[in-house]
Amino acid sequence: MKKVNKGIILASMMAILLILTGCQSKSSQKNSVTIVGSTALQPLVEKAAADYQVKNSGVDITVQGGGSGTGLSQVQQGAVSIGNSDVFAEQQDGIDAKKVVDHKVAVVGMAPVVNQDVPIKNISMANLRKVFTGKITNWKQLGGPDQKIVVINRAQGSGIRKSFERVVLKGQPALNAQEQDSNGTVQKIVQATPGSISYLSFSYFNNQIKHLAIDGVQPNAKNVENNRWKIWSYEHMYTKPNASAATNNFIKYMKSEKVQKNLVSDLGYISIHDMKVELTSDDQVIPIKGAEE
Amino acid sequence: MDAVKKELTRKSKASRQDQRGKLISLACVTLIMLVVLSILYMITSKGLATFFENKMSIVDFFTKQVWNPSAKPQALVGALPMIVGSFSVTVLSALLAAPFAIATAIFMVDIAGKRGRKILQPVIELLVGIPSVVYGFIGLTVVVPFTRTVFGGTGFGILSGTFVLFVMVLPTVTSMYVDSLKAVPQFYREASLALGATRWQTIYKVIIRASIPGLLTAIIFGMARAFGEALAVQMVIGNASILPSDLVSPASTLTSVLTTGIGNTVLGTLPNNALWSLALVLLLMSLVFNLLTRFIGKKGAF
């Protein structure tokens, strides 16, 4: 009886010790890369990391969500190797953009989506602004049936909302409406709620919801590349200036032709190599000199 | 002589075992205390930073209705809509769950007998083990459309939240009430029956009366669970920080705002501190619930 007790105690002590030291030894390993942040970018990075580790078995990559704010603050503190973010570090409260290095790894386009039974295919930018600021509240005002518009906004402070408001609202305060924090949930809700409008990344379009053209411009990759479609943003991976070699190699891999040509477009993002314009951290859109093709 | 003295003053095996056990449990308790205290300190210091560091008004926090802590130049931290939302779903779901829980518990203890209890007990306990995201998803795909067609509106709102929480707190309240019904002494029942009371008269005149403190404790425990539930509620309530005017318009709770916002903010900034203030309110409320159960427990008959 006593021996058993001792065994259990010893085993649990060992377990606690292992747990306590587990994190320590991992982060001090040279070839481990910890990535935390944006949930929108997470699937892409996870897939890329899995492919990368097949070929580079010495590298241990961990990818986690947590949100853009978490990613940026963790990388600024040096707690993780890479912080994923949907927003520029310059635009996030409490982050000193000089302390981190920006790596843009993909472009994501977003478009307004409506419930299937809304008989509208096109909306003007001015009207879209009026819908999201609460000045237009019925589809009748936009040539549709007499039905209330159900606005579904995105979570305050999220990357997609910042990008949408930058282009569409231009500083006007948004209508106080429902907020949802993930593309998947918004997709389901718009699909099921009559008269609803929201916005989604291109990769979440499906047959059960309808995406709208703005001023006659269709939301697709081609139109984002030359900025005819204006609602888009970068997916960033931030590192410290003195990042480890393993970290830099992985970033290089993310930006390589192989990932950009296949994985990035497979998952519904737009390759950074295809962009003919550049968006700066102070919201200026400038053409890229000598953009390919 | 010395040998005997030595033998007597030496610690015996049993007493050493005793000491070792004491030490181990003391270590465990200290660790837990440390964890609890550091969590309390973290939430309190961050939560109060909104008012002391960022100089937001504490009165505005509890009375204003606009929540936009990242607004510039003047941030707005009015948490009233969330506080009202949290309390509404909590109280409504507890009120809805109470009759069902009472009926189920009485059925299990006094009516169904051993075999019924054997079947019902695992069913009720199973409900506790289902992850809250499952409840949320079912809420989103079943409850919300149901509310929309039956009660109107978009389907998102306090009513949907109430329905989802009702299912989630039901097992908690039921199993706690079952325990307190079992604690009602058998001779209460026997005495009542001997006086000629029917089974129904015995149940509602004697058993329920005798177990009221237990029932209240069970309901408050259920409310504490409902108050702290985040994910499932967040999926069905709509998350609009608007003071709810009816039960079918989108509203928000303290937890739903916390979960949607915490990942998008940076530690140490006002938007983040404001969320910690919400967490502080949650913490204080669960403390109140805890004290309430103690208070009621003391008044209990047995």
HADDOCK unambig.tbl for C-alpha pairs under 7 A between the chains (distance, minus, plus):
assign (segid A and resid 66 and name CA) (segid B and resid 263 and name CA) 5.30 0.50 0.50
assign (segid A and resid 67 and name CA) (segid B and resid 263 and name CA) 4.15 0.50 0.50
assign (segid A and resid 67 and name CA) (segid B and resid 264 and name CA) 5.30 0.50 0.50
assign (segid A and resid 68 and name CA) (segid B and resid 263 and name CA) 6.48 0.50 0.50
assign (segid A and resid 68 and name CA) (segid B and resid 264 and name CA) 5.42 0.50 0.50
assign (segid A and resid 69 and name CA) (segid B and resid 263 and name CA) 5.65 0.50 0.50
assign (segid A and resid 69 and name CA) (segid B and resid 264 and name CA) 4.24 0.50 0.50
assign (segid A and resid 69 and name CA) (segid B and resid 265 and name CA) 4.52 0.50 0.50
assign (segid A and resid 69 and name CA) (segid B and resid 266 and name CA) 5.02 0.50 0.50
assign (segid A and resid 70 and name CA) (segid B and resid 263 and name CA) 5.51 0.50 0.50
assign (segid A and resid 70 and name CA) (segid B and resid 264 and name CA) 6.58 0.50 0.50
assign (segid A and resid 70 and name CA) (segid B and resid 265 and name CA) 6.68 0.50 0.50
assign (segid A and resid 70 and name CA) (segid B and resid 266 and name CA) 6.11 0.50 0.50
assign (segid A and resid 73 and name CA) (segid B and resid 266 and name CA) 5.78 0.50 0.50
assign (segid A and resid 93 and name CA) (segid B and resid 266 and name CA) 6.82 0.50 0.50
assign (segid A and resid 93 and name CA) (segid B and resid 269 and name CA) 6.57 0.50 0.50
assign (segid A and resid 94 and name CA) (segid B and resid 266 and name CA) 6.02 0.50 0.50
assign (segid A and resid 94 and name CA) (segid B and resid 269 and name CA) 5.64 0.50 0.50
assign (segid A and resid 155 and name CA) (segid B and resid 260 and name CA) 6.22 0.50 0.50
assign (segid A and resid 155 and name CA) (segid B and resid 261 and name CA) 6.77 0.50 0.50
assign (segid A and resid 156 and name CA) (segid B and resid 261 and name CA) 6.69 0.50 0.50
assign (segid A and resid 157 and name CA) (segid B and resid 264 and name CA) 5.65 0.50 0.50
assign (segid A and resid 158 and name CA) (segid B and resid 264 and name CA) 5.71 0.50 0.50
assign (segid A and resid 176 and name CA) (segid B and resid 240 and name CA) 6.69 0.50 0.50
assign (segid A and resid 177 and name CA) (segid B and resid 240 and name CA) 5.09 0.50 0.50
assign (segid A and resid 178 and name CA) (segid B and resid 238 and name CA) 5.00 0.50 0.50
assign (segid A and resid 178 and name CA) (segid B and resid 239 and name CA) 5.17 0.50 0.50
assign (segid A and resid 178 and name CA) (segid B and resid 240 and name CA) 4.18 0.50 0.50
assign (segid A and resid 178 and name CA) (segid B and resid 250 and name CA) 6.15 0.50 0.50
assign (segid A and resid 179 and name CA) (segid B and resid 238 and name CA) 6.27 0.50 0.50
assign (segid A and resid 179 and name CA) (segid B and resid 239 and name CA) 5.03 0.50 0.50
assign (segid A and resid 179 and name CA) (segid B and resid 240 and name CA) 5.76 0.50 0.50
assign (segid A and resid 180 and name CA) (segid B and resid 239 and name CA) 6.78 0.50 0.50
assign (segid A and resid 181 and name CA) (segid B and resid 260 and name CA) 5.80 0.50 0.50
assign (segid A and resid 193 and name CA) (segid B and resid 154 and name CA) 6.68 0.50 0.50
